[in-house]
Amino acid sequence: MNPYFFAGVVKLQKFLPQCMILFAAILAAEGCSSDDSYTPPAPAIQVKLATNAQHGDYLVDKDGRTLYFFANDSATVNTCVSAGCKALWPTFFAGITPQTIDKGLDINDFDTIGSGGAMQLAYKGRPLYYYAPSVGGTNTPEAAGQIQGDGIGNNWFVAKPDYTIMLTNAQLVGADGKKYDSTLQVITGNSRTRYLTDARGVTLYAFTNDKLNTSNCTGGCAGIWPVYEMEKIVVPSYLEKTKFTVITHPSGKKQLAYNGWPLYYYVQDNMVMGLNKGVSVAYPKWPAVVKSRAAATP
């Protein structure tokens, strides 16, 4: 056997491990480079903002289907519980993070209510729903872009992020635990009142001693009945925007007024959605404000 052949084999055996190490290093370097440049796909937006000329900005799901509020939900609780109501107004739920809601929305404005298969998303304290009218005898959710459910029964309204006035339709209960109607009469049965609230469902009151667009609640009164400080007017379709004005309270604060009546909170409500303890204040009277409230006098 040629001795040079054996010498070549020995050299090749020594060289092969080095080649393999070098080849592996090259592969590893290329692999790292590829991993470093990988960009994961953006998460799907679950709650979006849509816009049209009639409603301005409003909430939709990831497919563009309109979401609604129910005025009977006086707290962050779903009161659409009958079979017929649930078929017509299916609940909306999506697991969300700050990355899966549209720009212009705040994750802190959302809550999840219910549990298991009954979970529902709420926005600014109000549970969110779809509208599914009967089509050929079958409840069929609206298509993307449709807003046919707004104003139904004067209790269902398109969910907007910028309402400054909303409505709640519920029983008034004073600080004394008694039930009241819209005229502040004590009642023994149940009688819902559709009254004005702020965007988060906190009751708004009128002061019967006020005059047209003029607040007479100052000093200690203003400490118990804080003004509803607001300069923007965005209202649900049930209300007439032209009946709202922005006035200047004696403190210099800008205050929203309805039909000439300056609007107030009540400190004992603690800014809690659905409370209206102020209706039981004996004198002077502080009614929760309703649409039909007569205009204030000069």
C-alpha positions as CSV (number, residue, x, y, z in Angstrom):
1,M,0.0,0.0,0.0
2,N,1.2,3.5,-0.9
3,P,2.5,5.2,2.3
4,Y,1.4,8.5,1.0
5,F,-2.2,7.3,1.1
6,F,-2.1,6.6,4.8
7,A,-0.5,10.0,5.5
8,G,-3.3,11.7,3.6
9,V,-6.0,9.8,5.5
10,V,-4.4,10.8,8.8
11,K,-4.4,14.5,7.8
12,L,-8.0,14.3,6.6
13,Q,-9.1,12.8,10.0
14,K,-7.4,15.7,11.8
15,F,-9.0,18.3,9.5
16,L,-12.6,17.0,9.5
17,P,-13.5,17.9,13.1
18,Q,-12.3,21.5,12.5
19,C,-14.4,21.8,9.4
20,M,-17.4,20.5,11.2
21,I,-17.0,22.9,14.1
22,L,-16.6,25.8,11.6
23,F,-19.7,24.7,9.7
24,A,-21.7,24.5,12.8
25,A,-20.6,28.0,13.9
26,I,-21.7,29.4,10.6
27,L,-25.1,27.7,10.9
28,A,-25.6,29.0,14.5
29,A,-24.7,32.6,13.4
30,E,-27.2,32.5,10.6
31,G,-29.9,31.1,12.9
32,C,-29.3,33.8,15.5
33,S,-29.5,36.5,12.8
34,S,-32.8,35.1,11.6
35,D,-34.3,35.0,15.1
36,D,-33.2,38.5,15.9
37,S,-35.0,39.9,12.8
38,Y,-38.3,38.1,13.5
39,T,-41.3,40.4,14.2
40,P,-44.3,38.8,15.8
41,P,-47.7,39.7,14.2
42,A,-49.6,42.6,15.8
43,P,-52.4,41.4,18.0
44,A,-55.9,41.7,16.6
45,I,-57.8,44.8,17.7
46,Q,-60.9,43.5,19.6
47,V,-62.7,46.8,20.3
48,K,-62.4,49.5,17.6
49,L,-63.7,53.0,17.0
50,A,-65.9,53.6,13.9
51,T,-67.2,56.9,12.7
52,N,-70.1,58.2,10.7
53,A,-71.7,61.6,10.1
54,Q,-74.8,61.0,12.3
55,H,-73.2,59.4,15.4
56,G,-69.6,60.5,15.3
57,D,-67.3,58.0,17.0
58,Y,-68.8,54.8,18.3
59,L,-67.6,51.4,19.5
60,V,-67.6,48.3,17.3
61,D,-66.1,44.8,17.6
62,K,-63.2,43.5,15.6
63,D,-65.4,42.9,12.6
64,G,-67.0,46.3,12.7
65,R,-70.3,45.4,14.3
66,T,-71.9,48.1,16.4
67,L,-72.0,47.8,20.2
68,Y,-74.8,49.3,22.4
69,F,-75.7,50.4,25.9
70,F,-78.9,49.5,27.8
71,A,-80.3,52.3,29.9
72,N,-81.9,49.8,32.3
73,D,-78.4,48.7,33.4
74,S,-78.3,51.2,36.3
75,A,-75.1,49.5,37.6
76,T,-72.5,47.4,36.0
77,V,-74.9,44.5,35.8
78,N,-76.7,43.0,32.8
79,T,-80.5,43.4,33.3
80,C,-81.4,42.1,29.8
81,V,-82.2,38.6,31.2
82,S,-85.5,37.5,29.6
83,A,-85.2,35.0,26.8
84,G,-86.6,37.5,24.3
85,C,-84.3,40.3,25.4
86,K,-81.2,38.0,25.2
87,A,-82.1,36.9,21.7
88,L,-82.6,40.5,20.5
89,W,-79.6,41.9,22.3
90,P,-76.8,39.3,22.5
91,T,-73.9,40.2,24.9
92,F,-70.5,41.1,23.7
93,F,-67.3,39.8,25.2
94,A,-63.6,39.8,24.2
95,G,-60.5,39.4,26.2
96,I,-58.7,42.7,25.8
97,T,-55.3,44.2,26.7
98,P,-54.1,47.8,26.0
99,Q,-52.7,46.4,22.7
100,T,-56.1,45.0,21.5
101,I,-58.2,48.1,21.9
102,D,-58.2,51.0,19.4
103,K,-56.2,54.2,19.8
104,G,-58.4,56.7,21.7
105,L,-59.7,54.1,24.1
106,D,-58.5,53.6,27.6
107,I,-58.2,50.1,29.0
108,N,-59.2,51.5,32.5
109,D,-62.7,52.3,31.1
110,F,-63.4,48.5,30.5
111,D,-64.6,45.9,32.9
112,T,-65.4,42.2,32.6
113,I,-68.6,41.1,34.3
114,G,-70.1,37.6,34.7
115,S,-68.1,34.4,34.6
116,G,-67.4,31.4,32.3
117,G,-69.6,31.4,29.2
118,A,-71.6,34.3,30.6
119,M,-68.7,36.9,30.6
120,Q,-69.5,40.3,29.1
121,L,-67.4,43.4,28.5
122,A,-68.6,46.7,30.0
123,Y,-67.5,50.2,29.0
124,K,-67.6,53.1,31.5
125,G,-69.7,50.9,33.7
126,R,-72.3,50.0,31.1
127,P,-72.4,46.4,29.7
128,L,-72.0,46.1,25.9
129,Y,-74.5,44.4,23.6
130,Y,-75.1,43.6,19.9
131,Y,-78.4,44.1,18.2
132,A,-79.9,41.0,16.5
133,P,-83.3,41.8,14.9
134,S,-85.5,39.0,13.7
135,V,-85.0,38.3,10.0
136,G,-87.3,35.6,8.6
137,G,-88.1,34.5,12.2
138,T,-84.4,34.2,13.2
139,N,-82.5,36.7,15.3
140,T,-79.6,37.8,13.1
141,P,-76.9,40.2,14.3
142,E,-76.5,43.4,12.4
143,A,-73.9,43.5,9.7
144,A,-70.8,45.7,10.0
145,G,-71.6,49.4,9.7
146,Q,-75.3,49.0,10.6
147,I,-76.7,51.0,13.5
148,Q,-80.4,50.1,13.5
149,G,-80.6,49.5,17.3
150,D,-80.0,53.0,18.4
151,G,-83.0,54.6,20.2
152,I,-85.1,51.5,20.4
153,G,-87.5,51.8,23.3
154,N,-85.7,55.0,24.3
155,N,-83.5,52.7,26.2
156,W,-80.9,51.3,23.8
157,F,-78.2,53.6,22.5
158,V,-75.1,53.2,20.3
159,A,-72.0,53.0,22.6
160,K,-70.0,56.2,22.2
161,P,-66.8,57.0,23.9
162,D,-67.5,60.7,24.2
163,Y,-70.9,61.0,25.7
164,T,-71.1,63.8,28.3
165,I,-74.7,63.0,29.1
166,M,-76.3,59.6,29.3
167,L,-79.5,58.1,30.5
168,T,-80.4,55.5,33.2
169,N,-83.9,54.0,33.4
170,A,-84.3,52.7,36.9
171,Q,-86.1,53.0,40.3
172,L,-85.1,56.1,42.2
173,V,-84.1,55.3,45.8
174,G,-83.4,58.1,48.3
175,A,-80.9,58.2,51.2
176,D,-83.8,57.2,53.4
177,G,-84.2,53.9,51.5
178,K,-87.6,54.8,50.2
179,K,-88.7,54.6,46.6
180,Y,-89.5,57.8,44.7
181,D,-91.1,58.6,41.4
182,S,-89.9,61.3,39.0
183,T,-92.0,63.9,40.9
184,L,-90.3,63.0,44.1
185,Q,-93.3,61.4,45.6
186,V,-92.7,58.3,47.8
187,I,-94.2,55.2,46.2
188,T,-94.7,51.7,47.5
189,G,-94.5,49.8,44.2
190,N,-91.9,50.1,41.4
191,S,-91.7,52.9,38.9
192,R,-88.7,53.4,36.7
193,T,-87.6,56.9,36.0
194,R,-85.4,57.7,32.9
195,Y,-83.1,60.3,34.2
196,L,-79.9,62.1,33.1
197,T,-76.5,61.0,34.2
198,D,-72.9,61.7,33.3
199,A,-70.9,59.5,31.0
200,R,-70.4,56.9,33.8
201,G,-74.0,56.7,35.0
202,V,-73.7,59.1,38.0
203,T,-77.0,60.8,38.7
204,L,-77.4,64.5,37.8
205,Y,-79.8,66.8,39.8
206,A,-81.5,70.2,39.4
207,F,-81.8,72.7,42.3
208,T,-85.3,74.0,42.5
209,N,-84.0,77.4,43.8
210,D,-82.0,78.1,40.7
211,K,-83.1,80.4,37.9
212,L,-82.7,80.2,34.1
213,N,-79.0,79.3,33.5
214,T,-78.1,80.7,36.9
215,S,-76.8,78.7,39.8
216,N,-77.8,79.8,43.3
217,C,-75.9,76.9,44.9
218,T,-72.7,78.4,46.3
219,G,-70.5,78.2,49.4
220,G,-71.5,75.3,51.6
221,C,-74.2,74.2,49.2
222,A,-71.6,73.7,46.5
223,G,-69.7,71.4,48.8
224,I,-72.7,69.1,49.1
225,W,-73.9,69.6,45.6
226,P,-70.8,69.8,43.3
227,V,-71.4,71.3,39.9
228,Y,-71.3,69.1,36.9
229,E,-68.3,70.7,35.4
230,M,-68.4,70.2,31.6
231,E,-68.0,72.2,28.4
232,K,-68.7,69.5,25.8
233,I,-72.2,68.5,24.8
234,V,-72.6,64.9,23.5
235,V,-76.0,63.3,24.2
236,P,-77.8,60.1,23.2
237,S,-80.4,60.3,20.4
238,Y,-83.3,60.4,22.8
239,L,-82.3,63.9,24.0
240,E,-82.2,67.2,22.1
241,K,-78.7,68.6,22.1
242,T,-80.1,72.2,21.7
243,K,-81.6,72.0,25.2
244,F,-78.2,71.9,26.8
245,T,-76.1,74.9,27.4
246,V,-72.8,75.7,29.1
247,I,-73.0,78.3,31.8
248,T,-70.5,79.8,34.2
249,H,-71.0,79.0,37.8
250,P,-70.3,81.8,40.4
251,S,-67.2,79.9,41.2
252,G,-66.0,80.4,37.7
253,K,-66.4,76.8,36.7
254,K,-68.1,75.9,33.5
255,Q,-71.3,74.0,34.2
256,L,-73.7,72.1,32.0
257,A,-77.3,73.0,32.2
258,Y,-80.4,71.3,30.8
259,N,-83.4,73.4,29.7
260,G,-81.9,76.3,31.7
261,W,-81.4,74.1,34.9
262,P,-77.8,73.9,36.1
263,L,-76.7,70.3,36.7
264,Y,-75.2,69.0,39.9
265,Y,-73.9,65.8,41.6
266,Y,-74.8,64.9,45.2
267,V,-71.9,64.2,47.4
268,Q,-73.6,61.3,49.2
269,D,-73.8,59.4,45.9
270,N,-70.0,59.1,46.1
271,M,-69.8,59.2,42.3
272,V,-71.3,55.7,42.2
273,M,-73.3,54.7,39.2
274,G,-77.0,54.2,39.8
275,L,-77.2,55.9,43.2
276,N,-79.7,58.8,43.6
277,K,-79.8,59.5,47.3
278,G,-80.4,63.2,46.7
279,V,-84.1,62.7,45.8
280,S,-85.0,62.3,49.4
281,V,-83.6,65.7,50.5
282,A,-86.7,67.4,52.0
283,Y,-86.1,71.1,51.4
284,P,-85.2,72.5,49.0
285,K,-85.9,69.8,46.5
286,W,-83.3,68.3,44.3
287,P,-85.0,66.2,41.6
288,A,-83.1,63.8,39.3
289,V,-83.3,65.5,35.9
290,V,-85.7,64.0,33.3
291,K,-86.2,64.9,29.7
292,S,-89.7,66.4,30.3
293,R,-88.5,68.8,32.9
294,A,-90.0,72.2,32.2
295,A,-87.7,75.1,31.4
296,A,-86.3,77.1,34.2
297,T,-87.7,80.6,34.6
298,P,-85.6,83.9,34.7
